[in-house]
Amino acid sequence: MNILCGYNANIDAVYRITGRDVEFILGEVDKKELLMKIEHQPDIINSLEDFLAGLIHCMEYGRGAEWFIYSRDVLDFLKKRFFDRAEIRIGGNMGIMANVLSGLNVDMIVPNVVYLSGTQEALFSKRGMVLPPKFESQRGEEEPVHFVFDFRQGDNFDLYGRRITVSRENRFIATFDKFNPQMTISSFFKQYATAHIGEMDGAVVSGFHMLQPSYPDGSSFEEKLSPVLAQIDEWNSMPGFYIHAELGHFATSDIARHVFLKLAGRVDSMGLNEDELATLTQKMGFGIEGIHEMDISAMFQAARNCIKGCLARALVVHSRDFVFCLSASDNLNEQKIDAIDFGLKCAAYFASSGLLPDRSKLEERCSQFTRSEYGNLQVKRIKSITGAKQYGFGIYGIFNEYYFCAIPTLVVNEPAVTVGLGDTFTASSFLRLLELRNRS
């Protein structure tokens, strides 16, 4: 298998933040300003109060988010307070997925690397990875760093007399990055992809959520996206070339809608989680209650409306308890369930060990995990509604004239990591689907 990977890579500084950490920082911020910003989320970081408002909101409601840092003071504070105590690893959806594919013995992985620092080069896996020559990458600017604050369910802290308890594990990302928001295609990646497209089996693309509402040079996010769309159009000229796009937490719902509409019809499938699905459906004018509550019927209806509204080919919705795929044209059967289940096992392997999944040990390690109880209930519920067929732990059938498959996730009770699970799932399920399609 030979796979192209675009478009974002960076350094992740992953830190497991605790209630005690939060209480310590509370002593360094203005109480009135913080409480106001918790109530009215700023979505960007210009002050320590902004940072703490986003972090506290995510911890209280168990949600994930990514906000950009625009303050040098905040960047310096986070570096001084957390960087040396954090786990440093390759980050960015593309960077993580490229390493996962390498660990799964893909013959060739070609990532779009715009800034190849010595640190990034050392963090990329070596097997099958085709990296640009060092002189080809941009240098001289400060390296992009994403502070990933990982929090655990049940942790708690005092917020000025109010006890906050973390409702579920998730992460808040504070990002300093001048490169990835540009959606730059490196000259090496562009030339290599064009010259070798006939040798490639598919592409997995991501990083669209890094787009910003405005840029210092006066350009728009539409202009930044345009070259990427042109490259995807070029790839689509190859018969049988399969493309999956992973979405993410966008800076604004307007950008999310624009990207979704532009990718629909260009890529074979798009992936997103329940929070991203809720944001998208709300912006597209058909907000549906129950998505955040993980009501599978509501999520199916929302995904169906998204596909119908823009003629997207397929949506893969991954959540903590179950994953489903919905398509207007592809008959989703045992093959798709096998691919998704392989992705779930790889994600569980990574969650339990903190290591990239090893195919030779995958089944043995995953045999100790059980399926999500809530996920099982929701999958059974949609089965009873649709009359779907059972296949292993998954089901497949037709929902309101749309093909679907669904399967509950594997539960890792004491995860070693929670960051990068979605990217691990996406990369490995994408690879397995390519393998199964080539075999058939």
TORKOL-4160 file (C-alpha; in steps of 0.2 Angstrom, whole numbers, padded with zeros to 4 digits, m for minus):
440
<pt num="1" X="0000" Y="0000" Z="0000"/>
<pt num="2" X="0006" Y="0018" Z="m0005"/>
<pt num="3" X="m0003" Y="0032" Z="0004"/>
<pt num="4" X="m0003" Y="0051" Z="0003"/>
<pt num="5" X="m0006" Y="0061" Z="0019"/>
<pt num="6" X="m0010" Y="0079" Z="0020"/>
<pt num="7" X="m0010" Y="0092" Z="0027"/>
<pt num="8" X="m0005" Y="0096" Z="0045"/>
<pt num="9" X="0010" Y="0091" Z="0056"/>
<pt num="10" X="0017" Y="0099" Z="0072"/>
<pt num="11" X="0024" Y="0095" Z="0089"/>
<pt num="12" X="0012" Y="0090" Z="0102"/>
<pt num="13" X="0016" Y="0094" Z="0120"/>
<pt num="14" X="0004" Y="0082" Z="0129"/>
<pt num="15" X="0001" Y="0086" Z="0148"/>
<pt num="16" X="m0012" Y="0077" Z="0159"/>
<pt num="17" X="m0019" Y="0092" Z="0168"/>
<pt num="18" X="m0027" Y="0090" Z="0185"/>
<pt num="19" X="m0039" Y="0100" Z="0196"/>
<pt num="20" X="m0024" Y="0105" Z="0207"/>
<pt num="21" X="m0016" Y="0113" Z="0191"/>
<pt num="22" X="m0032" Y="0123" Z="0187"/>
<pt num="23" X="m0033" Y="0129" Z="0205"/>
<pt num="24" X="m0015" Y="0135" Z="0205"/>
<pt num="25" X="m0018" Y="0145" Z="0189"/>
<pt num="26" X="m0034" Y="0153" Z="0196"/>
<pt num="27" X="m0023" Y="0162" Z="0208"/>
<pt num="28" X="m0015" Y="0171" Z="0193"/>
<pt num="29" X="m0030" Y="0178" Z="0184"/>
<pt num="30" X="m0044" Y="0191" Z="0186"/>
<pt num="31" X="m0059" Y="0183" Z="0194"/>
<pt num="32" X="m0072" Y="0194" Z="0186"/>
<pt num="33" X="m0064" Y="0193" Z="0168"/>
<pt num="34" X="m0063" Y="0174" Z="0170"/>
<pt num="35" X="m0081" Y="0171" Z="0175"/>
<pt num="36" X="m0087" Y="0182" Z="0161"/>
<pt num="37" X="m0077" Y="0173" Z="0148"/>
<pt num="38" X="m0082" Y="0156" Z="0155"/>
<pt num="39" X="m0100" Y="0162" Z="0151"/>
<pt num="40" X="m0096" Y="0169" Z="0134"/>
<pt num="41" X="m0082" Y="0158" Z="0127"/>
<pt num="42" X="m0070" Y="0168" Z="0117"/>
<pt num="43" X="m0064" Y="0153" Z="0106"/>
<pt num="44" X="m0046" Y="0161" Z="0104"/>
<pt num="45" X="m0033" Y="0164" Z="0117"/>
<pt num="46" X="m0027" Y="0182" Z="0120"/>
<pt num="47" X="m0025" Y="0181" Z="0138"/>
<pt num="48" X="m0023" Y="0168" Z="0152"/>
<pt num="49" X="m0041" Y="0171" Z="0157"/>
<pt num="50" X="m0045" Y="0166" Z="0139"/>
<pt num="51" X="m0035" Y="0150" Z="0141"/>
<pt num="52" X="m0043" Y="0145" Z="0157"/>
<pt num="53" X="m0060" Y="0149" Z="0152"/>
<pt num="54" X="m0059" Y="0137" Z="0137"/>
<pt num="55" X="m0050" Y="0123" Z="0148"/>
<pt num="56" X="m0063" Y="0125" Z="0162"/>
<pt num="57" X="m0078" Y="0124" Z="0150"/>
<pt num="58" X="m0071" Y="0108" Z="0142"/>
<pt num="59" X="m0067" Y="0100" Z="0159"/>
<pt num="60" X="m0084" Y="0104" Z="0166"/>
<pt num="61" X="m0094" Y="0097" Z="0151"/>
<pt num="62" X="m0082" Y="0084" Z="0145"/>
<pt num="63" X="m0079" Y="0091" Z="0128"/>
<pt num="64" X="m0065" Y="0094" Z="0117"/>
<pt num="65" X="m0059" Y="0110" Z="0108"/>
<pt num="66" X="m0044" Y="0118" Z="0100"/>
<pt num="67" X="m0041" Y="0137" Z="0102"/>
<pt num="68" X="m0027" Y="0147" Z="0094"/>
<pt num="69" X="m0014" Y="0157" Z="0105"/>
<pt num="70" X="m0012" Y="0175" Z="0099"/>
<pt num="71" X="m0003" Y="0181" Z="0115"/>
<pt num="72" X="0016" Y="0179" Z="0117"/>
<pt num="73" X="0014" Y="0181" Z="0136"/>
<pt num="74" X="0002" Y="0166" Z="0136"/>
<pt num="75" X="0014" Y="0155" Z="0125"/>
<pt num="76" X="0028" Y="0159" Z="0137"/>
<pt num="77" X="0018" Y="0155" Z="0152"/>
<pt num="78" X="0013" Y="0138" Z="0145"/>
<pt num="79" X="0030" Y="0134" Z="0139"/>
<pt num="80" X="0037" Y="0138" Z="0156"/>
<pt num="81" X="0024" Y="0130" Z="0166"/>
<pt num="82" X="0021" Y="0114" Z="0156"/>
<pt num="83" X="0033" Y="0110" Z="0142"/>
<pt num="84" X="0046" Y="0102" Z="0151"/>
<pt num="85" X="0034" Y="0091" Z="0160"/>
<pt num="86" X="0024" Y="0086" Z="0145"/>
<pt num="87" X="0026" Y="0071" Z="0133"/>
<pt num="88" X="0033" Y="0078" Z="0117"/>
<pt num="89" X="0027" Y="0068" Z="0101"/>
<pt num="90" X="0022" Y="0071" Z="0083"/>
<pt num="91" X="0006" Y="0080" Z="0082"/>
<pt num="92" X="m0007" Y="0086" Z="0069"/>
<pt num="93" X="m0019" Y="0074" Z="0062"/>
<pt num="94" X="m0008" Y="0071" Z="0047"/>
<pt num="95" X="0007" Y="0068" Z="0058"/>
<pt num="96" X="m0001" Y="0056" Z="0069"/>
<pt num="97" X="m0010" Y="0046" Z="0055"/>
<pt num="98" X="0007" Y="0045" Z="0045"/>
<pt num="99" X="0015" Y="0037" Z="0060"/>
<pt num="100" X="0001" Y="0025" Z="0063"/>
<pt num="101" X="0001" Y="0020" Z="0045"/>
<pt num="102" X="0020" Y="0017" Z="0046"/>
<pt num="103" X="0017" Y="0006" Z="0062"/>
<pt num="104" X="0005" Y="m0004" Z="0052"/>
<pt num="105" X="0018" Y="m0008" Z="0039"/>
<pt num="106" X="0012" Y="0002" Z="0025"/>
<pt num="107" X="0025" Y="0001" Z="0011"/>
<pt num="108" X="0025" Y="0020" Z="0007"/>
<pt num="109" X="0018" Y="0035" Z="0016"/>
<pt num="110" X="0021" Y="0052" Z="0009"/>
<pt num="111" X="0016" Y="0066" Z="0021"/>
<pt num="112" X="0015" Y="0085" Z="0017"/>
<pt num="113" X="0028" Y="0092" Z="0028"/>
<pt num="114" X="0030" Y="0111" Z="0027"/>
<pt num="115" X="0042" Y="0113" Z="0042"/>
<pt num="116" X="0054" Y="0099" Z="0045"/>
<pt num="117" X="0063" Y="0103" Z="0061"/>
<pt num="118" X="0076" Y="0092" Z="0069"/>
<pt num="119" X="0063" Y="0088" Z="0082"/>
<pt num="120" X="0049" Y="0084" Z="0069"/>
<pt num="121" X="0061" Y="0073" Z="0059"/>
<pt num="122" X="0066" Y="0063" Z="0075"/>
<pt num="123" X="0047" Y="0061" Z="0079"/>
<pt num="124" X="0042" Y="0054" Z="0063"/>
<pt num="125" X="0042" Y="0035" Z="0061"/>
<pt num="126" X="0055" Y="0029" Z="0049"/>
<pt num="127" X="0047" Y="0014" Z="0041"/>
<pt num="128" X="0040" Y="0018" Z="0024"/>
<pt num="129" X="0041" Y="0037" Z="0027"/>
<pt num="130" X="0045" Y="0048" Z="0012"/>
<pt num="131" X="0051" Y="0065" Z="0020"/>
<pt num="132" X="0057" Y="0080" Z="0010"/>
<pt num="133" X="0075" Y="0085" Z="0010"/>
<pt num="134" X="0079" Y="0097" Z="0024"/>
<pt num="135" X="0083" Y="0111" Z="0013"/>
<pt num="136" X="0066" Y="0110" Z="0005"/>
<pt num="137" X="0056" Y="0114" Z="0021"/>
<pt num="138" X="0053" Y="0131" Z="0028"/>
<pt num="139" X="0064" Y="0137" Z="0043"/>
<pt num="140" X="0068" Y="0152" Z="0053"/>
<pt num="141" X="0051" Y="0154" Z="0061"/>
<pt num="142" X="0046" Y="0147" Z="0078"/>
<pt num="143" X="0041" Y="0129" Z="0078"/>
<pt num="144" X="0023" Y="0126" Z="0079"/>
<pt num="145" X="0018" Y="0119" Z="0096"/>
<pt num="146" X="0001" Y="0112" Z="0101"/>
<pt num="147" X="m0002" Y="0111" Z="0120"/>
<pt num="148" X="m0013" Y="0096" Z="0122"/>
<pt num="149" X="m0021" Y="0096" Z="0140"/>
<pt num="150" X="m0028" Y="0079" Z="0143"/>
<pt num="151" X="m0040" Y="0078" Z="0158"/>
<pt num="152" X="m0048" Y="0063" Z="0167"/>
<pt num="153" X="m0066" Y="0059" Z="0172"/>
<pt num="154" X="m0070" Y="0062" Z="0190"/>
<pt num="155" X="m0056" Y="0074" Z="0193"/>
<pt num="156" X="m0062" Y="0090" Z="0202"/>
<pt num="157" X="m0057" Y="0108" Z="0207"/>
<pt num="158" X="m0064" Y="0123" Z="0216"/>
<pt num="159" X="m0070" Y="0137" Z="0205"/>
<pt num="160" X="m0072" Y="0152" Z="0218"/>
<pt num="161" X="m0083" Y="0141" Z="0229"/>
<pt num="162" X="m0091" Y="0130" Z="0216"/>
<pt num="163" X="m0085" Y="0113" Z="0214"/>
<pt num="164" X="m0082" Y="0107" Z="0196"/>
<pt num="165" X="m0081" Y="0089" Z="0192"/>
<pt num="166" X="m0075" Y="0083" Z="0175"/>
<pt num="167" X="m0089" Y="0073" Z="0167"/>
<pt num="168" X="m0079" Y="0063" Z="0155"/>
<pt num="169" X="m0061" Y="0062" Z="0149"/>
<pt num="170" X="m0057" Y="0073" Z="0134"/>
<pt num="171" X="m0044" Y="0086" Z="0129"/>
<pt num="172" X="m0042" Y="0105" Z="0127"/>
<pt num="173" X="m0029" Y="0111" Z="0114"/>
<pt num="174" X="m0020" Y="0128" Z="0115"/>
<pt num="175" X="m0011" Y="0130" Z="0098"/>
<pt num="176" X="0003" Y="0141" Z="0093"/>
<pt num="177" X="0005" Y="0138" Z="0074"/>
<pt num="178" X="0009" Y="0150" Z="0060"/>
<pt num="179" X="0011" Y="0136" Z="0047"/>
<pt num="180" X="m0003" Y="0124" Z="0047"/>
<pt num="181" X="m0017" Y="0137" Z="0046"/>
<pt num="182" X="m0010" Y="0142" Z="0029"/>
<pt num="183" X="m0015" Y="0125" Z="0022"/>
<pt num="184" X="0002" Y="0126" Z="0013"/>
<pt num="185" X="0007" Y="0112" Z="0001"/>
<pt num="186" X="0025" Y="0109" Z="0001"/>
<pt num="187" X="0034" Y="0109" Z="m0016"/>
<pt num="188" X="0041" Y="0092" Z="m0012"/>
<pt num="189" X="0024" Y="0085" Z="m0008"/>
<pt num="190" X="0016" Y="0093" Z="m0023"/>
<pt num="191" X="0029" Y="0087" Z="m0035"/>
<pt num="192" X="0030" Y="0070" Z="m0028"/>
<pt num="193" X="0011" Y="0067" Z="m0028"/>
<pt num="194" X="0010" Y="0073" Z="m0046"/>
<pt num="195" X="0024" Y="0062" Z="m0052"/>
<pt num="196" X="0019" Y="0046" Z="m0043"/>
<pt num="197" X="0000" Y="0047" Z="m0042"/>
<pt num="198" X="m0001" Y="0032" Z="m0053"/>
<pt num="199" X="0008" Y="0022" Z="m0039"/>
<pt num="200" X="m0003" Y="0028" Z="m0025"/>
<pt num="201" X="m0018" Y="0018" Z="m0018"/>
<pt num="202" X="m0026" Y="0033" Z="m0009"/>
<pt num="203" X="m0025" Y="0048" Z="0002"/>
<pt num="204" X="m0031" Y="0053" Z="0019"/>
<pt num="205" X="m0032" Y="0072" Z="0021"/>
<pt num="206" X="m0035" Y="0083" Z="0036"/>
<pt num="207" X="m0030" Y="0099" Z="0044"/>
<pt num="208" X="m0045" Y="0109" Z="0037"/>
<pt num="209" X="m0050" Y="0114" Z="0055"/>
<pt num="210" X="m0034" Y="0125" Z="0056"/>
<pt num="211" X="m0041" Y="0137" Z="0044"/>
<pt num="212" X="m0044" Y="0155" Z="0051"/>
<pt num="213" X="m0057" Y="0168" Z="0048"/>
<pt num="214" X="m0044" Y="0180" Z="0042"/>
<pt num="215" X="m0025" Y="0181" Z="0039"/>
<pt num="216" X="m0012" Y="0195" Z="0042"/>
<pt num="217" X="m0009" Y="0196" Z="0023"/>
<pt num="218" X="m0027" Y="0200" Z="0020"/>
<pt num="219" X="m0031" Y="0183" Z="0012"/>
<pt num="220" X="m0047" Y="0173" Z="0016"/>
<pt num="221" X="m0049" Y="0155" Z="0021"/>
<pt num="222" X="m0057" Y="0152" Z="0005"/>
<pt num="223" X="m0041" Y="0157" Z="m0004"/>
<pt num="224" X="m0030" Y="0146" Z="0008"/>
<pt num="225" X="m0041" Y="0131" Z="0004"/>
<pt num="226" X="m0042" Y="0133" Z="m0015"/>
<pt num="227" X="m0025" Y="0125" Z="m0019"/>
<pt num="228" X="m0029" Y="0110" Z="m0008"/>
<pt num="229" X="m0045" Y="0108" Z="m0018"/>
<pt num="230" X="m0036" Y="0109" Z="m0034"/>
<pt num="231" X="m0024" Y="0095" Z="m0028"/>
<pt num="232" X="m0038" Y="0084" Z="m0023"/>
<pt num="233" X="m0047" Y="0087" Z="m0040"/>
<pt num="234" X="m0030" Y="0081" Z="m0048"/>
<pt num="235" X="m0030" Y="0065" Z="m0038"/>
<pt num="236" X="m0048" Y="0062" Z="m0043"/>
<pt num="237" X="m0043" Y="0060" Z="m0061"/>
<pt num="238" X="m0035" Y="0043" Z="m0056"/>
<pt num="239" X="m0048" Y="0029" Z="m0057"/>
<pt num="240" X="m0050" Y="0020" Z="m0041"/>
<pt num="241" X="m0041" Y="0032" Z="m0031"/>
<pt num="242" X="m0049" Y="0033" Z="m0014"/>
<pt num="243" X="m0049" Y="0049" Z="m0003"/>
<pt num="244" X="m0055" Y="0051" Z="0015"/>
<pt num="245" X="m0055" Y="0068" Z="0023"/>
<pt num="246" X="m0056" Y="0070" Z="0042"/>
<pt num="247" X="m0064" Y="0086" Z="0048"/>
<pt num="248" X="m0061" Y="0093" Z="0066"/>
<pt num="249" X="m0065" Y="0107" Z="0078"/>
<pt num="250" X="m0066" Y="0123" Z="0067"/>
<pt num="251" X="m0063" Y="0141" Z="0072"/>
<pt num="252" X="m0080" Y="0146" Z="0066"/>
<pt num="253" X="m0095" Y="0136" Z="0060"/>
<pt num="254" X="m0095" Y="0146" Z="0044"/>
<pt num="255" X="m0078" Y="0139" Z="0040"/>
<pt num="256" X="m0084" Y="0121" Z="0045"/>
<pt num="257" X="m0099" Y="0123" Z="0033"/>
<pt num="258" X="m0088" Y="0130" Z="0019"/>
<pt num="259" X="m0076" Y="0116" Z="0020"/>
<pt num="260" X="m0089" Y="0103" Z="0021"/>
<pt num="261" X="m0098" Y="0109" Z="0006"/>
<pt num="262" X="m0082" Y="0110" Z="m0004"/>
<pt num="263" X="m0076" Y="0093" Z="0001"/>
<pt num="264" X="m0093" Y="0085" Z="m0003"/>
<pt num="265" X="m0092" Y="0076" Z="m0020"/>
<pt num="266" X="m0073" Y="0078" Z="m0020"/>
<pt num="267" X="m0069" Y="0065" Z="m0007"/>
<pt num="268" X="m0076" Y="0047" Z="m0005"/>
<pt num="269" X="m0079" Y="0049" Z="0014"/>
<pt num="270" X="m0078" Y="0062" Z="0028"/>
<pt num="271" X="m0075" Y="0059" Z="0046"/>
<pt num="272" X="m0081" Y="0069" Z="0061"/>
<pt num="273" X="m0086" Y="0066" Z="0079"/>
<pt num="274" X="m0102" Y="0070" Z="0088"/>
<pt num="275" X="m0097" Y="0088" Z="0093"/>
<pt num="276" X="m0092" Y="0092" Z="0075"/>
<pt num="277" X="m0108" Y="0084" Z="0068"/>
<pt num="278" X="m0119" Y="0095" Z="0080"/>
<pt num="279" X="m0110" Y="0111" Z="0075"/>
<pt num="280" X="m0111" Y="0107" Z="0056"/>
<pt num="281" X="m0130" Y="0102" Z="0057"/>
<pt num="282" X="m0134" Y="0118" Z="0067"/>
<pt num="283" X="m0125" Y="0129" Z="0054"/>
<pt num="284" X="m0133" Y="0120" Z="0039"/>
<pt num="285" X="m0150" Y="0125" Z="0046"/>
<pt num="286" X="m0157" Y="0108" Z="0053"/>
<pt num="287" X="m0151" Y="0107" Z="0071"/>
<pt num="288" X="m0157" Y="0091" Z="0079"/>
<pt num="289" X="m0158" Y="0088" Z="0098"/>
<pt num="290" X="m0150" Y="0073" Z="0105"/>
<pt num="291" X="m0133" Y="0073" Z="0096"/>
<pt num="292" X="m0123" Y="0078" Z="0111"/>
<pt num="293" X="m0132" Y="0066" Z="0122"/>
<pt num="294" X="m0126" Y="0052" Z="0110"/>
<pt num="295" X="m0144" Y="0048" Z="0104"/>
<pt num="296" X="m0140" Y="0037" Z="0089"/>
<pt num="297" X="m0157" Y="0040" Z="0080"/>
<pt num="298" X="m0154" Y="0059" Z="0081"/>
<pt num="299" X="m0136" Y="0057" Z="0075"/>
<pt num="300" X="m0141" Y="0046" Z="0060"/>
<pt num="301" X="m0154" Y="0059" Z="0055"/>
<pt num="302" X="m0142" Y="0073" Z="0057"/>
<pt num="303" X="m0129" Y="0063" Z="0046"/>
<pt num="304" X="m0142" Y="0059" Z="0033"/>
<pt num="305" X="m0147" Y="0078" Z="0032"/>
<pt num="306" X="m0129" Y="0083" Z="0030"/>
<pt num="307" X="m0127" Y="0070" Z="0015"/>
<pt num="308" X="m0143" Y="0075" Z="0007"/>
<pt num="309" X="m0140" Y="0094" Z="0009"/>
<pt num="310" X="m0124" Y="0093" Z="m0001"/>
<pt num="311" X="m0123" Y="0077" Z="m0010"/>
<pt num="312" X="m0108" Y="0070" Z="0000"/>
<pt num="313" X="m0104" Y="0052" Z="m0003"/>
<pt num="314" X="m0102" Y="0045" Z="0014"/>
<pt num="315" X="m0100" Y="0051" Z="0032"/>
<pt num="316" X="m0091" Y="0042" Z="0046"/>
<pt num="317" X="m0096" Y="0047" Z="0063"/>
<pt num="318" X="m0085" Y="0042" Z="0077"/>
<pt num="319" X="m0090" Y="0044" Z="0095"/>
<pt num="320" X="m0084" Y="0037" Z="0112"/>
<pt num="321" X="m0097" Y="0023" Z="0112"/>
<pt num="322" X="m0101" Y="0019" Z="0094"/>
<pt num="323" X="m0096" Y="0022" Z="0076"/>
<pt num="324" X="m0107" Y="0022" Z="0061"/>
<pt num="325" X="m0105" Y="0026" Z="0042"/>
<pt num="326" X="m0120" Y="0032" Z="0032"/>
<pt num="327" X="m0120" Y="0033" Z="0013"/>
<pt num="328" X="m0132" Y="0038" Z="m0001"/>
<pt num="329" X="m0123" Y="0027" Z="m0014"/>
<pt num="330" X="m0111" Y="0014" Z="m0006"/>
<pt num="331" X="m0118" Y="m0002" Z="0000"/>
<pt num="332" X="m0110" Y="m0003" Z="0017"/>
<pt num="333" X="m0108" Y="m0022" Z="0021"/>
<pt num="334" X="m0097" Y="m0034" Z="0030"/>
<pt num="335" X="m0081" Y="m0026" Z="0022"/>
<pt num="336" X="m0084" Y="m0009" Z="0029"/>
<pt num="337" X="m0088" Y="m0016" Z="0046"/>
<pt num="338" X="m0072" Y="m0026" Z="0046"/>
<pt num="339" X="m0062" Y="m0010" Z="0042"/>
<pt num="340" X="m0071" Y="0000" Z="0056"/>
<pt num="341" X="m0068" Y="m0014" Z="0068"/>
<pt num="342" X="m0050" Y="m0015" Z="0064"/>
<pt num="343" X="m0049" Y="0004" Z="0067"/>
<pt num="344" X="m0057" Y="0002" Z="0084"/>
<pt num="345" X="m0045" Y="m0011" Z="0089"/>
<pt num="346" X="m0030" Y="m0001" Z="0084"/>
<pt num="347" X="m0037" Y="0014" Z="0094"/>
<pt num="348" X="m0040" Y="0003" Z="0109"/>
<pt num="349" X="m0022" Y="m0004" Z="0107"/>
<pt num="350" X="m0015" Y="0014" Z="0107"/>
<pt num="351" X="m0026" Y="0019" Z="0121"/>
<pt num="352" X="m0021" Y="0005" Z="0133"/>
<pt num="353" X="m0003" Y="0005" Z="0129"/>
<pt num="354" X="0002" Y="0022" Z="0123"/>
<pt num="355" X="0011" Y="0013" Z="0109"/>
<pt num="356" X="0007" Y="0013" Z="0090"/>
<pt num="357" X="m0003" Y="m0002" Z="0086"/>
<pt num="358" X="0006" Y="m0018" Z="0082"/>
<pt num="359" X="m0003" Y="m0030" Z="0070"/>
<pt num="360" X="0005" Y="m0045" Z="0077"/>
<pt num="361" X="m0002" Y="m0042" Z="0094"/>
<pt num="362" X="m0018" Y="m0033" Z="0090"/>
<pt num="363" X="m0030" Y="m0047" Z="0093"/>
<pt num="364" X="m0022" Y="m0054" Z="0109"/>
<pt num="365" X="m0022" Y="m0037" Z="0117"/>
<pt num="366" X="m0040" Y="m0032" Z="0112"/>
<pt num="367" X="m0047" Y="m0048" Z="0118"/>
<pt num="368" X="m0046" Y="m0041" Z="0135"/>
<pt num="369" X="m0058" Y="m0026" Z="0131"/>
<pt num="370" X="m0077" Y="m0027" Z="0131"/>
<pt num="371" X="m0089" Y="m0017" Z="0120"/>
<pt num="372" X="m0096" Y="m0001" Z="0126"/>
<pt num="373" X="m0112" Y="m0005" Z="0135"/>
<pt num="374" X="m0121" Y="0011" Z="0130"/>
<pt num="375" X="m0114" Y="0008" Z="0112"/>
<pt num="376" X="m0122" Y="m0009" Z="0112"/>
<pt num="377" X="m0139" Y="m0002" Z="0117"/>
<pt num="378" X="m0139" Y="0011" Z="0104"/>
<pt num="379" X="m0133" Y="m0001" Z="0090"/>
<pt num="380" X="m0147" Y="m0013" Z="0095"/>
<pt num="381" X="m0159" Y="0001" Z="0095"/>
<pt num="382" X="m0156" Y="0007" Z="0077"/>
<pt num="383" X="m0156" Y="m0012" Z="0072"/>
<pt num="384" X="m0174" Y="m0014" Z="0079"/>
<pt num="385" X="m0179" Y="0002" Z="0070"/>
<pt num="386" X="m0171" Y="m0003" Z="0053"/>
<pt num="387" X="m0171" Y="m0022" Z="0053"/>
<pt num="388" X="m0153" Y="m0021" Z="0050"/>
<pt num="389" X="m0142" Y="m0037" Z="0048"/>
<pt num="390" X="m0130" Y="m0043" Z="0061"/>
<pt num="391" X="m0112" Y="m0046" Z="0057"/>
<pt num="392" X="m0100" Y="m0049" Z="0071"/>
<pt num="393" X="m0102" Y="m0035" Z="0084"/>
<pt num="394" X="m0109" Y="m0023" Z="0070"/>
<pt num="395" X="m0124" Y="m0021" Z="0059"/>
<pt num="396" X="m0128" Y="m0015" Z="0042"/>
<pt num="397" X="m0144" Y="m0010" Z="0033"/>
<pt num="398" X="m0154" Y="0005" Z="0026"/>
<pt num="399" X="m0160" Y="0020" Z="0036"/>
<pt num="400" X="m0172" Y="0031" Z="0027"/>
<pt num="401" X="m0165" Y="0026" Z="0010"/>
<pt num="402" X="m0147" Y="0028" Z="0015"/>
<pt num="403" X="m0135" Y="0013" Z="0017"/>
<pt num="404" X="m0127" Y="0012" Z="0034"/>
<pt num="405" X="m0117" Y="0001" Z="0046"/>
<pt num="406" X="m0114" Y="0003" Z="0064"/>
<pt num="407" X="m0103" Y="m0005" Z="0078"/>
<pt num="408" X="m0100" Y="m0001" Z="0097"/>
<pt num="409" X="m0083" Y="0004" Z="0102"/>
<pt num="410" X="m0071" Y="m0005" Z="0113"/>
<pt num="411" X="m0069" Y="0001" Z="0131"/>
<pt num="412" X="m0052" Y="0004" Z="0139"/>
<pt num="413" X="m0056" Y="0008" Z="0157"/>
<pt num="414" X="m0039" Y="0015" Z="0162"/>
<pt num="415" X="m0031" Y="0022" Z="0146"/>
<pt num="416" X="m0013" Y="0027" Z="0145"/>
<pt num="417" X="m0017" Y="0040" Z="0133"/>
<pt num="418" X="m0033" Y="0049" Z="0126"/>
<pt num="419" X="m0026" Y="0060" Z="0113"/>
<pt num="420" X="m0024" Y="0054" Z="0095"/>
<pt num="421" X="m0037" Y="0040" Z="0097"/>
<pt num="422" X="m0048" Y="0047" Z="0083"/>
<pt num="423" X="m0033" Y="0049" Z="0071"/>
<pt num="424" X="m0027" Y="0031" Z="0075"/>
<pt num="425" X="m0045" Y="0025" Z="0071"/>
<pt num="426" X="m0046" Y="0035" Z="0055"/>
<pt num="427" X="m0029" Y="0030" Z="0048"/>
<pt num="428" X="m0030" Y="0011" Z="0052"/>
<pt num="429" X="m0048" Y="0009" Z="0046"/>
<pt num="430" X="m0044" Y="0019" Z="0030"/>
<pt num="431" X="m0029" Y="0007" Z="0027"/>
<pt num="432" X="m0040" Y="m0009" Z="0031"/>
<pt num="433" X="m0053" Y="m0003" Z="0019"/>
<pt num="434" X="m0040" Y="m0001" Z="0005"/>
<pt num="435" X="m0033" Y="m0018" Z="0008"/>
<pt num="436" X="m0050" Y="m0026" Z="0008"/>
<pt num="437" X="m0055" Y="m0017" Z="m0008"/>
<pt num="438" X="m0039" Y="m0022" Z="m0017"/>
<pt num="439" X="m0042" Y="m0040" Z="m0011"/>
<pt num="440" X="m0059" Y="m0041" Z="m0018"/>
